[in-house]
């Protein structure tokens, strides 16, 4: 028996670390679907109390998926820094929580947390997140900064970047261009202009990349673009001479999950090397872009760990960030509510998961963004997304995703509108990436204080593009 705790006269027993982690997780439908969730709130409280007393060295020595069975585990443990870990190696999970909150309140907290990141494993950060309140997650995340750069600098204090997502159900170039224009005039796109192609044709992806690069160069926009096709397709496009900025791939926290995505660590390395070979960055050369999401491993049937037990979806999500950091990405985002209510049932679960994902990624040294989103069959609405957006902005999220009218008509889900990002920027005094902000001011899209002035006062040069699109 790994641990036991008594609550209200009833003793709850936990047979393994994998079981304890799962049952300590705040309630979510995915863990219930997987059969690993706590049976009631009393059992969850007992598991959290027991987890708080687990030593961090135990989490280091007992990964949820065995070393010999999983290349993600091997990567995480082989790259672990014992020197960085030494600062907290004597602590329990509960002790780490207290230490993080104390450090986050210090003037040098950001530097200390950045130095710690290589010494933490995903199991450690997942475990501590399970015993933290939402305000704890926000406080530590706010103090943790991860800076990256390509043509813009992402992650600076006082900044909130956005991915402009101009998806189109038929990949029509004029339709995509219209959405890009709309977003640029509303100050969006400093993280990336990223398109999910409706089809998997390499030629369509090449056409989209060509159009994006033409717009960038014609209007001298400090931005990076990405067509979110499979990494093998992107490698082929690079070999064919397409103007690729960022190399994209969806990833998960287990080898089996990545196999379901048609990728592995060797392919990710090949993609990064291909992207770096182009040397298209100006302020930096972080070329990778990853998307993740709680529930992807369960959806792929690749969520089993030590002893054949199901691993909870949040711990697996944190392991995806442990994989991502190996590749020094420019951007990583969780599509937090996209996979559906089978994994995150309602607004409460989506909000909690978004804060957890952001916290875990940042603490591991990953430049985290969040697609603040939900599907139409989830028990969630735009008020929930407004709440999550505001909390993430307070927590210092690197970027969020925005789409025309908050409705992605190609992927069929609800995300944030361009205006939503403007509201939270203006309310909390946040600015776009500095290079992009300077461009917005030069174009007359933003005023001298960096505040977007509105469509009617935008750049005449961009309005000329509007005429061409029409």
Phi, psi and omega in degrees: 000125184285316182201158173212150177214147180251128178233124178053041177082357180251131180264125178256134182244142183233116190282342183203166176296322178301315179294318181297315178301317182294316185282345175276352184287135171309148190302135171206148188295329181297318178292326175294320177297322180283347179080022182242003184282160173298147183282339181198171181294329178295317178294323178297317178296320178296318179295319179295321178295319178292321181296324181301336182263000178284134180285144180299329178296330176295317179294328177291319186274347182233071177300152186290339174238128188301147181305315186286347186255355192209125182287337176292317176300315181298318179298314182298313183284324180292333181263003182294136180262110178294326180296315179293323181293336185304330182296335183232006188298339181274357189268158165270176177299316177296321177295323177296319178302311181297319180296316180299316181293324178292315181295320182299334181274354183271152178300328180262017185301319181299317180295318181295317181293323177296321180291331181286330191311314182295344180268355180261144173255160179303323179298324178295311184289326175296316182298313183291328179296330184291340181250016180252143172283166179304319181295327176296314180300319181293315184298315181288318179299321181298325181278348186259118182244134175234112184260136176221167180203150170222276168254347172232158179262122185249136173105003180292149175302144178076011181238147172222111179268165178224146165269122174276118187245091186265051184297151179220137186296342177237013181057031179292125185297322180291321178296317177297315180299321179297318179293324177295315178303312179304314181293317179299319180292345175251020170076025183256156172110010183284337174282310178186149162262107189239125184249128167273109181291144180289329179243182182246023180286124175301326180293319177298316178299318178297319179296317179296316178298318179297317179296315179301318182289325177297316179297314180303311184287322182297324184250010174052049184270125174283088183210164172240149181242164179201134167255119192276064176263173182299147185300327179295324176294318180296320177301317177297322178294321177297316179297331180274358176092014179291151182279074182273127172268297185248145178258120187255149167197139168284137180225163178225181188265010175220157179300320180296323178297315180293326174299322179294334176275358180076031182217172176203178185296320180299320179291323177297320177297318179298317179296319179295316179298321178296316179296317180295329184296338182281335178050052182265352180286159179242312179264352179187177182224040170278113192250355185261148177225122181240144169241145181223180176181132177302129180107349183294322180291318177298318179300326181271359184067028185239041187248015184265142183236214183305132180072013181075012181277146175291134177268139181295152190290332181286323176294319177296323177297317178298325178295329175298324178289326175297326174289315185300320188295339178299336188252012176044057186290155170288319187219141167223133173221143170273132174270077205298320182252011190283328188286336170121169185292346175297338185246321173227107197287318189217183182301321180299315180291322179295316179299312180298315181297320179299318179292320177298311183300314180299314179299310184296316180297312182297318182294331177276000178089024183255138181283089193273134166237172181221132166275101182283100194206168174203159175265159188290347177261008174272155176276068182212163179211184184293333176297320177298319181291324175301318180297312181296318178302314182296318179295318179294321178297320176295329181278356177084034178302141182292318180200161172231169181256137178231143182226160180301122176065015180068008185235109177278106187282349176270311181277343175073045176215172183254126177237209178264148173275161175306319182294330181298319178294322178297319181300311184288327174299311183292321182293318185259006177069035181262151182240161171291177174306143189301320180295322180287322177300317179299321178294318179300319179293316181297329180276351185080009178283326176243152178278186184297340179266001180088007181273128180296131189271343179114163185299323187288344182249010184288180185298134176294329178296319178288328176293334174294324174297322179301319178295323179292321178296318180295000000 
